[in-house]
Amino acid sequence: MIHKQIKYYYLLTVSTLLLVTGYVSAHSGPLNKVAIQACGEKQKSQSCQYQDGHNNLYIGSCQYMADDLMCVRNQPIKKVDKEKDNSIQEVGEHKHTHNT
């Protein structure tokens, strides 16, 4: 009986660890690659920026994280309006237009 309980808890623990590991790597994938690419030709502390797939603009500086030089945000995230190339606003900021 005790042997079955140990086996059960072992399988439960292994399953949980596998699920958590998959969840963590799902959140560190593509955006980290873009942040690393943003510093591909730069040195530590140089300014950098990159966009994600949701039109968010990240502005920061190149910093080492583990062995990779990547763009680390040091300013508020800005939203890029694709229809107006030069129109950038901070996330959460309301855009007002005036009709004249």
Buried (B, 14 or more C-beta within 10 A) or exposed (E): EEEEEEEEEEEEEEEEEEEEEEEEEEEEEEBBEBBBEBBEEBEEEEBBBBBBEEEBBBBBBBBEEEEEBBBBBEEEBBBBEEEEEEEBBEEEEEEEEEEE
